[in-house]
Amino acid sequence: MLTGLSAFPLTPIRDDRIDLAAYAGLIDRLSDAGVDSIGALGSTGSYAYLDREERRTVARASVEHARGIPVVVGIGATRTSHVQALAEDAQDAGASAVLLAPVSYQPLTDDDVFGLYADVTAGLSVPLVVYDNPGTTRFTFSLELYARITELPQVAAIKIPPVGGVDASRARVAEIRAVVPEHVRIGISGDGAAAAGLLGGCDTWFTAVGGTLPGAMLAIARPALAGDDAALAESERLRPLWDLFAVHGSARVTATIAEHLGLVAAPSLPRPLRGLDGADRARVVAVVEELGLRD
């Protein structure tokens, strides 16, 4: 299940409410494209801005419209008891797995983070993906902590930050595989580095823009997973898009793309987040058209 292309859609917000019709359309689009799994309520899905009832609603809608494709539901929150409640909701909704980043306000220690995963996995009946996202959480996992956490029950995969080129990715994957159990999958995030990550031995690509442009990302993922270096050329073709991510962040760029394609109404991000406008928005639209990113 935790292999291949895992596409993370936006959770579109309209008039400060989840636009469920638009969200269902995004999930239907992913199902039609044939992605390997759907990542609901990830960073692209603005999970940290939603309350428990909103997240429960999104989890249910995701499973309902996935048409049998596995759904991985994000359960990150700042308090352990809240994470446990969200895990229960995700399982009740029929999620195939859950995704957990160590979200915090106060800085976390290794013991804090290990305790979080130990407490949460104790009540899980579905696999858990460890989300290592230092750019957002400001917490960096060590190899030793990877080793401790992946010995816990239900821990099935790690979503790692982007590494670099194929050789660097291969070396990093080897380091991780040396300390984690054989069954644990390793997934790459950071869309611009995904081709190199997959060619370097990662099992999964957890993609932000793939939740909006699944076809374009599958055109990179499928050859990369087959060991075909043509994936690097296709990824490099999209360099203008990756450059926009570096400047504005994937969430704002992805929201702009979805709005431009008419998949969601503008604005679609939860306040206080504001979408791109003016010249920045025009540049995203131009890149979409120049690269033919309409799936």
Disulfide bonds with the S-S distance in Angstrom:
none
